[in-house]
Amino acid sequence: MHRSAYFAFALGLASAAMAVAAAPRTANAERAAESRDKIVCKRFVKTGSLVDGYRTCKSKWEWERERENVRQFSVSDACRDRANGGFHCM
């Protein structure tokens, strides 16, 4: 009987710990989703001008996607042009 009480107590502690640990993850996931949908506006100045420019507003995940596309397609190798399939070195 003593073992079953110990087992029930340990099981109760484990389930309570999991419930407490799951609550912040849900709140963090909600905050992360909200921050990805947050609109961020950036101002770009035209080259050669101090005043003339434009402003673009996108969600945070769109800015991240655009940055990743620039990183991926701006890589140049000695014999490969990634944007055109790498056929220039034959």
C-alpha positions in Angstrom: 0.0 0.0 0.0 2.9 2.3 0.7 4.3 1.8 -2.8 1.0 2.7 -4.5 0.7 5.9 -2.5 4.2 6.9 -3.5 3.5 6.1 -7.2 0.3 8.1 -7.1 2.1 11.1 -5.5 4.9 10.9 -8.1 2.4 10.6 -10.9 0.6 13.7 -9.6 3.8 15.7 -9.4 4.7 14.7 -12.9 1.3 15.7 -14.4 1.4 19.0 -12.5 4.8 19.8 -13.8 3.7 19.0 -17.4 0.6 21.2 -17.0 2.7 24.1 -15.7 5.3 23.7 -18.5 2.7 23.5 -21.2 1.0 26.8 -20.2 4.0 29.1 -21.0 4.6 27.3 -24.3 1.0 28.1 -25.4 1.4 31.8 -24.4 4.8 32.0 -26.2 3.4 30.4 -29.3 0.5 32.9 -29.3 3.0 35.8 -28.9 5.2 34.4 -31.7 2.2 34.1 -34.0 1.2 37.6 -33.2 4.7 39.0 -33.8 4.9 37.2 -37.2 1.7 39.0 -38.2 2.9 42.4 -37.0 3.2 44.9 -39.7 6.6 46.5 -40.1 7.1 49.6 -42.2 10.6 50.5 -43.6 11.6 53.6 -45.3 14.0 53.4 -48.3 15.9 56.5 -49.6 16.6 56.6 -53.3 20.3 56.5 -54.2 21.7 60.0 -54.6 19.0 61.7 -52.7 18.7 62.8 -49.1 15.0 63.2 -49.1 13.3 61.4 -52.0 12.3 57.8 -51.1 9.5 55.5 -50.5 8.0 53.5 -47.6 7.0 49.8 -47.7 4.9 48.0 -45.2 4.9 44.2 -44.9 4.3 41.7 -42.2 7.3 40.5 -40.2 7.2 37.0 -41.9 7.1 38.6 -45.3 10.3 40.6 -44.5 11.9 37.4 -43.3 10.9 35.5 -46.4 12.2 38.2 -48.6 15.6 38.3 -46.7 15.9 34.6 -47.0 15.2 34.7 -50.8 17.9 37.4 -51.2 20.4 35.3 -49.3 19.6 32.1 -51.3 19.7 33.6 -54.8 22.6 36.1 -54.3 25.2 33.3 -53.8 27.5 33.1 -56.7 29.9 30.3 -57.4 32.9 30.3 -59.8 31.1 28.2 -62.4 27.4 28.3 -61.5 24.7 30.9 -61.8 22.0 29.7 -59.4 19.2 31.8 -60.8 19.7 30.3 -64.3 20.2 26.7 -63.4 24.0 26.7 -63.6 24.4 26.2 -67.4 27.0 29.0 -68.0 30.1 27.0 -67.3 29.8 24.3 -69.9 
